[in-house]
Amino acid sequence: MQQTLEDFYKVIRAAGINVSPSDTIETSRSVALVGYTNRNILKNAFQVSLAKSETEQDLVGECFDQFFSFDTFSAANDPHSDNTASGSDGINDKQETKSEQNETPQAESELAKMLLEGDTASLATEMKKAAREVGLTDIWFFTQKSLYAQKIMQKMGLRDLQNDIAAMGKGDCPSSIAQAGELRNAKEYLSESVKDFVEQQLSMYGRNATRNLREDHLKSSKLSNIEQRDFHVMHDLVRKMAKRLSTQYSKKKKQDKRGQLDFRKTLRSNVAYDGVMFETYWKTKYIDKPRLLVMCDISGSVQAYARFLLLFLHSLNDVMQRIDSYVFTGNLIPVKDIFEKYPVEQAIDKIMADHGMGGSDYGTTLLDLDDQCMDDIDNKTTVLILGDARNNFLAPRTEVMQTLHLRAKRVIWLNPEPATFWNAGDSEMYKYKPYCHMAKTCNTLDHLERMLDDLLKAATSGT
Amino acid sequence: MKELYKDKFTSVDDIQQLFEGAKYICSEQIATCVYIAHNLQKPIMVEGPAGVGKTELAKTTAQILDVPLVRLQCYEGLDESKALYEWKYAKQLLYTQLLKDKLSELLEGATGLEQSMERIHSHDDLFFSETFLEPRPLYKALHEELGCVLLIDEVDKSDPEFEAFLLEVLSEFQVSIPELGTIKAKIKPLVFLTSNNSREMSDALKRRCLHLYVPYPDEKLETRILSSRVPELSETLRKEVVSFVQQVRELDLKKVPSISETIDWAKTLLLLHSEQLEPAMVKQTLNVLLKFETDIDAMGDHLRTFINKAHKRSGH
């Protein structure tokens, strides 16, 4: 049973639930406690011990149902089982009469016997045993399917079976040839069943591996190369990322340095000084949250990136409270309302349709910023600019950047172009760069995550 | 806990029956969870929407085991001094003042600083003993002679710092007080943590707990709960009420009514001597079931169809 439990934990892990060694120990204890007599109680025990949230609870239930359904083989064989059984009965009779004469070759391997007897139960057991021996639980990708199926068949004694078939087919005894044909059919069923079994196992054990591979790939590929159909996967990824970042950094409490004296705390910590209050504590606490102003370029030149930057912006909007989001081509347009009103894809489509395309004009945008938002920007605000700084040879208005630099806590520029292109063509990046606390290339999700990690860390640590 | 109450909670069925006797109808999952928690001495993290009986579960368990229920309500800003213990500073100060004379008596005849210090040391820690300790819920729970049920309510409202502090309490059932040393539970309490999921709890805390999600009950379970909680309600009306509430839950509402609201509503209807659901009556009492003006407005159009369906379900 231990082995079965371990396999089950593997399935649970493959389903994307984190199961630590101590979890498995605790769960095994729970399972030992409730016993195996009642399927429902066992399932409940797994659910309460392994799952850590509502969705995980459902997942564990699903995995349980899938894993502990033992009828794979017989189900796969069912349509033929009557046929095989009756056929093999006949053959068995003949075989007995023949074997007395001991003249013709006959089925000798265990596998062949089982197949002829139509003994699905022991076949299933054999298959499971073979599967365990070849390590089927390590299957990850669909490309490994036939390999594992082949391995299992070999383990179950395919070679002997084939020898048997060949030997019986050679003779000229009609019953022996008929039996060979029967075995050949049975072999087909067997191979089908094994394939089904492997497929089913893959769906349990490999579930996460394929997804992880794809997510890894998406994280590190350039945003401009990611295709539309991966958009929803990206959405999940970005959301996860934004959520993690924001829970990590959003709530930080700080003790105020004035207000009402926290007498108890002060007294307690100053007992050591004979009650002379060297260290004072104050009752008022304030929650220090980073305030973020994000401007995202959605002009033609960054078209390929814009959708993903907007996606990120939307996710940030979902998880952070104090964030102001703007998009721009020639003018600064607040998009917070749109993000709040529409679901992500619609919101992005709407923004792109209403405001997208056209050449970018950083100068006017900065003037807009100066006009509309400069009053709100203080030494707690971080300004994040997403854009390529391609200004179409218009006035760059660096003086606004200068004020921004002075007023804001940090100004960060994320440019999708590599740094070598920053001074080429109409890019004004070199003019803006001196006024940024940080200016970096950012064209993959990994970049984005790292940048934001830095950003939020700095914003909350109070530097 | 386990040793003292061996004869209680012997099987999952047993738990279900005991709870039913205490008027708490629990699903098999809840019973299994309590059974495991009791036997393996693990805390239970109960999640689910407000009003499905999370707190009630802890109360009922305490009632059945016949042990006190120690409740710690969490809120933002809750810290050790309010959850675990605090020194009675005023008393300490007062005593030092009062005992000033005694102290000088004590020091009489001592020559030199060293000797004086030694004398004081021989009466060491008087001021940091349990006499001057103000016990708070967690400390109380660890100190109960006969064990207890510890309910840490709405743990998601507390700060991450407090959550980290809970880890030691929940896994070892012990706490460290610098002045007194480590204090171990006399009898390990059965711990329930409830959460409304307003904040994601840390994995470390989750890992130490059994996870129990209590959803809204289905029609069958809710009828059973209602018959146990409001037994005076007629069979037809009970079915109608349950059917109606179940339909209301399908709507897109700000606050979906949960079991406690169903029970309140049933009691209201009983008080008003209703025989069956009537549109006028339902409209008047809808505020018991729904807590937001917008939700009550949203009900407007559906009211009649829901009532008709409820009548059909009850066989009228």
Chai-1 contact restraints between the chains, C-beta under 6 A:
chainA,res_idxA,chainB,res_idxB,connection_type,confidence,min_distance_angstrom,max_distance_angstrom,comment,restraint_id
A,R29,B,L40,contact,1.0,0.0,6.0,A-B,restraint_1
A,S30,B,I36,contact,1.0,0.0,6.0,A-B,restraint_2
A,L33,B,N39,contact,1.0,0.0,6.0,A-B,restraint_3
A,N40,B,E28,contact,1.0,0.0,6.0,A-B,restraint_4
A,I41,B,V12,contact,1.0,0.0,6.0,A-B,restraint_5
A,I41,B,T32,contact,1.0,0.0,6.0,A-B,restraint_6
A,N44,B,Q29,contact,1.0,0.0,6.0,A-B,restraint_7
A,N44,B,T32,contact,1.0,0.0,6.0,A-B,restraint_8
A,A45,B,T32,contact,1.0,0.0,6.0,A-B,restraint_9
A,V48,B,C33,contact,1.0,0.0,6.0,A-B,restraint_10
A,V48,B,L210,contact,1.0,0.0,6.0,A-B,restraint_11
A,V48,B,H211,contact,1.0,0.0,6.0,A-B,restraint_12
A,V48,B,L212,contact,1.0,0.0,6.0,A-B,restraint_13
A,S49,B,L210,contact,1.0,0.0,6.0,A-B,restraint_14
A,A51,B,H211,contact,1.0,0.0,6.0,A-B,restraint_15
A,K52,B,K206,contact,1.0,0.0,6.0,A-B,restraint_16
A,K52,B,H211,contact,1.0,0.0,6.0,A-B,restraint_17
A,E54,B,Y213,contact,1.0,0.0,6.0,A-B,restraint_18
A,Q57,B,Y213,contact,1.0,0.0,6.0,A-B,restraint_19
A,L267,B,Y89,contact,1.0,0.0,6.0,A-B,restraint_20
